[in-house]
Amino acid sequence: MTFFSLFNNAIGVVDQAIYILIGLAVVAFMWGIVKILFSRDNEIAKKEGREFMMYGVLTLFVMTSFWGLVNLLNGTISVQNTSKSSTQDPGAQPNDYSNIQGQLQNDQQQAGPTGNN
């Protein structure tokens, strides 16, 4: 196992963990909103709801910043993420041209030999 394949695996794990943590932060924020809305007279519950909202926003900020730093590091070192993620953005452009090269080879094989008949 090379350094770059280990780095790719680490980037894939961190990428998936960030998705989960961002989801949890959104849930915490929403839970804070629910606590505030359903605690009309209870000041302690309102305070807890504000704290949940604050921690949710803070976690979203930290996670998206960390995600950006990981992607910046990945782009700077120019290591391609080879993990096959089902949550990958379908509109995202691949970082390498291996897929295009494979398509060209398939097209050439389907076209058959070219030359004199």
HELIX and SHEET records of a PDB file:
HELIX    1   1 PHE A    3  LEU A   37  1                                  35    
HELIX    2   2 GLU A   43  ILE A   77  1                                  35    
HELIX    3   3 SER A   98  ALA A  111  1                                  14    
END                                                                             
